[in-house]
Each structure stands twice: as structure tokens, then as C-alpha cells.
Amino acid sequence: MAKPIGETPTLYEKDAVVVLKRMKEPPTEKQKELAQKIKNQRKVPF
């Protein structure tokens, strides 16, 4: 059985601004490669 998911922390002031700025930045090549690796790993052959 799966474990329950913990609460999501609430961000205030400077922390919230930092997160929003990072969300607006385009992904780097390294992040794109990692996303592609994860995507390829989740294929289940039948």
C-alpha cells in the first residue's frame, strides 16, 4: 500500500518570487536530457 503524501509547504515573500522566476526560465540542455531519460524509462513493453 502506498504511503500518504505529505503536505505541500506554503511559500511566502522571497521564496515565492524565486520559485516563480525559476518557473519562467526555459529548461537547460541538461534538464531536457534528464526529462528524456525519464520519459524513455517509463515505457513498459507488452
N, C-alpha and C positions, 0 to 999 in steps of 0.2 A: 504494500500500500504506500502511496506517495506521502511525503511529508508536507505539512501545510506550509504555504508561502508566508514569509514574514511581511510585516507592514512596510510600505514604501515610505522612506523618510520625506518629510516636508522640507523644501529648500526655501531659505529666506535671503533677502537682500543680495549680497555679493555672490553667494553661492549660486543663486538662481540666475543671475546675469551671466556668470561664467558658463553655466550649462547651456543657456540659450545661445551664446556666442559660438560654442563648440558645435552645436547642432546645425548652425548655419554654414559652417565650413565644409567645403567639399571633401570627400574621403581621399586619403593619400593612397599611393600605389600599394603600400604595404597593407593597408586596411582592405583594399579591393582584393588583393591576393588571398588574404585570410578569409574573407567572405566567400570567395570562390572555392577555397578548400573545404570550408564547412558545408557549402551547398553540395559539393560533389560527394562528401562523406555520407550524406543522408539518403542516398539512393539505395533502395532495397531491391535486389534482383529477385524476381519470381519465376 
